[in-house]
C-alpha cells in the first residue's frame, strides 16, 4: 500500500512538472543575438572545439556570398 502511494505521489509530481514546462515558450520578439565561443586551448596554443557559434542567422554571412 505504501509503495502505491509513493508511485502515485511521484506521478503527480512528474505530471505537475510537465504541465509547467510545457507552457513555457519564447515569444516572437524574444530573439538572442551575438556569438559564443565553443572551444578551448589545449595548452600548446592550439584552439580546440567548435569555434565561434552564432546565436541566430543574422549577420553570419559577412561578405554576402551565401
SULZIHU-V278185 format. One record per pair of residues at least 6 apart in sequence whose C-alpha atoms are under 7 Angstrom apart, sorted by the first residue. I is the first residue (numbers start at 0). J is the second residue. Records with the same first field share a line. If there is no record, write none. Layout:
I->J  J
This chain:
31->54  55
32->54  55
33->53  54
34->51  52  53  54
35->51  52  53
36->50  51  52
37->48  49  50  51  52
38->46  47  48  49  50
39->46  47  48
40->46  47
41->47
53->59
